[in-house]
Amino acid sequence: MSASTASSEIHAVFPCDGCGLSFGRGDLLRCSGCKMVSYHSAECQKADWASHKIECKKMRKLRKRKASSGKISYLQRDERARQFCFRQKWAEAENEFRLMIAEDATDSGVWGNLGRVLEAQGDVDGAVRCLKKATYLRPDLADRHYNLGVTLQNCGKLAEAVNSYDKCLDIDPTFYDAATNRDIARNLMAPMKMMPSGVTVETTQSDGVCVTSFTAPASNR
C-alpha cells in the first residue's frame, strides 16, 4: 500500500483551499486549471483567486511540460526532487513537487516538502499554506505540526506557532525541539506587545531550534 493511499484512509476529510473548512472528498472540486487545489464552492474559489492565480498559471505551464517530456514515475519524480533539494536547486525541486501533487493531491509528505522548498525561496505565505495542507491530511503525525510551527515562528506568527507545537507535543510529548521552540515563542509573545515601534524581529533556525534576534531602529539624531 502506498503512503498516499494510507493517508487518505486514515483521514477521510480534506480542507477547502478557500475557507479552510474540512469536507469529504466528494464535496470538493479541483481547480480546472492547475488540478492542485480544491474548493467546496464557487464563492470560495472566487475569493481565493487573487492569491491562487499566479500559482495556477505556473502549474498549468508545468503540466504542459510534463505532457511533452515523457512518462516519469511518481517515485522517480520524488527522487529527482530530493536530489534538487540536496543541491539547493529550489526552483527545480518546487516544479517536481508540484507535479507530484498534480498526480496525487493527498500525499501529505509532498505538501510538506513543497512548503519547505517555498520557504527556502522566500515565499513564506505559500510555505504556510502548503504546510497547513500537510497537517490537514495527516494530523496524526507530530512532525507535520512541528514543521508548520517552525515556519509560523520564523515569520513572527507566535500564537499560531505555539498552537502547532501544542498539537505536536500532544502526539509526541518527547519531541524536544517542539517543546524548546514553544517555550521560546511563549517567552517572546509578552515582551513583543510592549516593544517600541520600529524594532525588527528576525527568527532563524540553529540545530532545529528557533533563535530570535531584535534590531532597534537607527537613531534619528
C-alpha positions in Angstrom: 0.0 0.0 0.0 1.4 3.4 -0.9 1.9 6.2 1.7 -0.6 8.4 -0.2 -3.3 5.7 -0.2 -2.7 5.1 3.6 -3.0 8.8 4.3 -6.4 9.0 2.5 -7.7 6.1 4.5 -6.5 7.5 7.9 -8.0 10.9 7.3 -11.1 10.9 5.1 -11.8 14.7 5.1 -9.9 17.4 3.2 -9.7 21.2 3.6 -11.2 23.6 1.2 -8.3 25.8 0.0 -10.6 28.8 0.1 -12.2 28.8 3.6 -10.0 26.1 5.3 -13.0 24.1 6.5 -13.0 20.3 6.1 -15.2 18.4 3.7 -15.4 14.9 2.3 -13.5 14.3 -0.9 -16.7 14.1 -2.9 -17.8 17.6 -1.7 -14.7 19.3 -3.2 -13.9 20.2 -6.7 -10.4 20.7 -8.1 -9.4 23.9 -9.8 -9.8 23.0 -13.5 -6.6 25.0 -14.4 -3.9 23.5 -12.1 -5.6 20.4 -10.7 -3.7 21.2 -7.5 -6.2 23.0 -5.1 -9.8 22.2 -4.3 -12.8 24.2 -3.2 -16.2 23.4 -1.9 -18.0 26.2 -3.6 -17.6 28.7 -6.5 -17.7 31.5 -3.9 -14.6 30.1 -2.1 -12.8 29.7 -5.4 -13.5 33.3 -6.4 -12.4 34.7 -3.1 -9.1 32.8 -3.3 -8.4 33.6 -6.9 -6.3 36.7 -6.1 -3.8 34.7 -4.2 -4.0 31.5 -6.3 -3.8 32.9 -9.9 0.0 33.1 -10.0 0.4 29.6 -8.7 -2.3 28.3 -11.0 -0.6 29.8 -14.1 2.8 28.3 -13.1 1.2 24.9 -12.5 -0.5 24.9 -16.0 2.8 25.5 -17.6 4.4 22.6 -15.7 1.6 20.3 -16.7 2.2 21.1 -20.3 5.9 20.5 -19.9 5.2 17.2 -18.2 3.0 16.1 -21.1 5.7 16.7 -23.6 8.6 15.3 -21.7 7.6 11.7 -21.5 6.4 9.5 -18.6 8.3 9.7 -15.3 7.1 7.6 -12.4 5.9 9.1 -9.1 8.9 7.6 -7.2 11.4 8.8 -9.9 10.0 12.3 -9.7 10.3 12.2 -5.9 13.9 11.1 -6.2 14.6 13.9 -8.6 13.0 16.4 -6.3 15.1 15.3 -3.4 18.3 15.5 -5.4 17.4 19.1 -6.4 16.9 19.9 -2.7 20.2 18.4 -1.8 21.9 20.6 -4.4 19.7 23.6 -3.2 18.1 23.9 -6.6 14.9 25.1 -5.0 13.0 26.1 -8.2 13.6 22.8 -9.8 12.6 20.9 -6.7 9.4 23.0 -6.5 8.5 22.1 -10.0 8.9 18.3 -9.2 6.9 18.5 -6.0 4.1 20.4 -7.7 3.9 17.8 -10.5 3.7 15.1 -7.8 0.8 16.9 -6.2 -1.0 17.2 -9.5 -0.8 13.4 -9.7 -1.7 12.8 -6.1 -3.0 15.7 -4.0 -3.5 13.5 -0.9 0.2 12.9 -0.2 0.9 14.9 3.0 4.7 14.4 2.8 4.9 16.1 -0.6 2.8 19.1 0.6 5.3 19.4 3.5 8.3 19.2 1.2 6.8 21.8 -1.1 6.3 24.1 1.9 9.9 23.8 2.9 11.1 24.5 -0.6 8.9 27.6 -0.9 10.2 28.9 2.4 13.8 28.4 1.2 12.9 30.7 -1.8 11.3 33.3 0.5 7.7 32.5 -0.2 6.6 32.3 3.4 2.8 32.6 2.7 3.0 29.8 0.2 5.0 27.7 2.6 2.5 28.2 5.4 -0.4 27.3 3.1 1.3 24.0 2.0 2.4 23.1 5.5 -1.2 23.6 6.7 -2.4 21.3 4.0 0.1 18.7 5.1 -1.3 18.8 8.7 -4.9 18.6 7.4 -4.0 15.4 5.5 -2.0 13.8 8.3 -3.0 15.4 11.7 -1.7 12.3 13.4 2.0 13.0 12.6 3.9 15.1 15.1 6.5 16.3 12.6 3.8 17.9 10.3 2.7 20.2 13.2 6.3 20.8 14.2 7.3 21.9 10.7 4.3 24.3 10.5 5.2 25.7 13.9 8.7 26.5 12.9 7.6 28.3 9.7 5.0 30.3 11.6 7.5 31.2 14.3 10.0 32.2 11.6 7.5 34.7 10.2 6.5 36.1 13.6 3.1 34.4 14.0 3.9 33.3 17.5 0.5 32.4 18.8 -0.2 30.2 15.8 3.3 28.6 16.2 2.6 27.8 19.9 -0.7 26.1 18.8 1.1 24.0 16.3 3.8 23.0 18.8 1.0 22.1 21.3 -0.5 19.7 18.8 2.9 18.2 18.0 3.5 17.6 21.7 0.0 16.1 22.2 1.1 13.5 19.7 4.7 13.1 20.9 5.4 14.5 24.4 9.1 13.6 23.9 9.6 15.9 20.9 12.3 18.1 22.5 12.7 20.7 19.7 9.0 21.4 19.7 9.0 21.9 23.5 12.0 24.2 23.3 10.6 26.3 20.4 7.3 26.6 22.2 8.9 28.0 25.3 10.9 30.5 23.2 7.7 31.6 21.3 5.8 31.9 24.6 8.5 34.0 26.2 8.6 36.3 23.2 4.9 36.9 23.0 4.5 39.1 26.1 7.6 41.4 25.6 6.7 42.0 21.9 3.4 43.6 23.0 5.4 46.2 24.9 8.1 46.6 22.3 8.6 50.1 20.9 7.7 50.8 17.3 10.4 50.3 14.7 12.1 47.3 16.3 12.5 44.5 13.8 12.4 40.8 14.8 14.2 38.1 12.9 14.0 34.4 13.7 16.4 31.8 12.3 17.0 28.1 13.0 20.0 26.5 14.6 20.1 22.7 15.0 16.3 22.6 14.8 15.7 25.3 17.5 14.5 28.8 16.6 16.8 31.7 17.6 15.3 35.2 17.7 17.2 38.5 17.4 15.9 42.1 17.8 17.2 45.1 15.9 16.5 48.6 17.2 15.8 51.4 14.7 18.7 53.7 13.8 18.9 56.9 15.8 17.4 60.0 14.2 19.9 62.2 16.0 
